[in-house]
Amino acid sequence: MRQDGPAAGATMQTATNPYLLFVLYLIAILGFVAFTLFLNRVLGPKPVASAVKLEAFECGAEPIDPVNTKAVPIKYYAVAIAFLLFDLETIFLFVWALGAQPLTAFMVLTFAIFVALLVLILLYVYKQRLLEAVTD
């Protein structure tokens, strides 16, 4: 018997567009989020609005007089932003390490730029004494 197609037992692979896979994945994620929000709307509890429910605090504590409250010092925001930058760069470093296959000169240059930005942020944090400002 003669077969006209691929050899017996061989599988035929088709190239899939990576953008199509990304769009399908994105649609699946957004569909799941929409579905769970819909279920929450349909099956979730529906509290009745009352005077107590509409207060600013629901934990049972009396609201604090706004005269006695203080704003959070701005120095804590600078530390939070520096933390977020280092945190995001760490995540991007993992993504880069997974994507750097095979390691080419372009990938090494990308890594060098990445590390240079990390060092610049570290020097800025050190020069501005952000960490010492919070411990005062």
N, C-alpha and C positions, 0 to 999 in steps of 0.2 A: 504494500500500500504506500502510496506517495501522498505526502502532506504538502500543501501549497503555502501554508503560513509559517510561523516561527517553528523552530524545532520542538519536538514533543517535550513537554515538561517545562519549557522556558516561559517565563512570564513577560508580558509586554508592559513596559513602563512608559508612562506619558509624562511629559514635563508640565508641571503646574506653575502658573504664574504666581510669584510670591506676593504680589499686590492683591491678587484675588484671594489668596489665603488670609492675608491681613484683614481685608474687608469682611470676609466671612467670619473671622474670629471676632472682629469688632462688633459685627451685627449680633453674634451670639452673646457677647458680654452685655451689650446694651439691651438686648431682648430679655436676658435673665434679670437684669436690674429692673426693667420696666415691669416684668411679670411679678417680681417680688413686691414692688411698690403697689401694684394693682391688688395683689392678694392682701397686703397690709390694709389697703383702703377698704376692701370688701369684708375681710374677716377680722380685722383688728378692732380693738375697743374704740368706742365713740364716746369720749367723756362729754358731759354736759357742762357748758360754761357757767361758772358761778363766780361770786365775788372773791372767794378764796382761791379758786382756780386761776383767776386773772391777775392775782398779785404777782409782783416781781419775783418772789421767792416761794417755792413750793415745798421747801424742806421742813417747814414747821417753825423756823426761826423768824423772829420779828425783823422786818426790814431795818437796816442800819440807817441812822440819820446821815444824809449826805454831807452835812457839815463836818462830821468827824472822820470821813474817809480821806485817804491820801492816794494820789496817783502813784503808779509803779514808776520808779526812777528809770530814765531813758537808758542808763548804762546796762540794764538787764536785756533790753532789746538788742543792743549791739552784740552781746554774748550769744543771744539766741540766733541771730542772723549768722554769726560766725560758725556756730554749731551746725546750722542747716547747710551752710556751704561745704563744710567738711563731710557732713553726712552724705550729701548728694554726690560729692566727688568720690567718696568711697563706693557708692552704688555704681557710678559710671565706670570706676576702675574695674569692678567685677564684670560689667558688660563688655568693656574693652578686652579684658582677658579672655572672655568667651568668644569674642568676635575676631580676635587676632589670629586667625587660623587660615592660611599659613602666615608666619611672621615675615612681613616685608619691610622695606625701608620706609614706606609711607606709614605703616603701623608704628614703627619705632619713633618716627617724627611726631606722630599724633600723641604717643605716650610721653615724649619729651615736653611737648606743649602742655599737656595735662599736668605733669609734675611741676613744670614751671609755674603754672597758675596756682597750684597747691602751695608751693613755696612762697609765692607772692602774698597769698592770703595769710599764711602763717607769719610772715614778716610784718604785715599790716597789723595783725592782732598783737604781736610783740611790741611794735613801735607805739601803738596807741595805748598800750598797757590795759587792754580790756579785761584781762583776768585779774589784775591787781585792783582795778577800779571796783570790782564786784566784792572783793573781800574786805574793803574798808568799812 
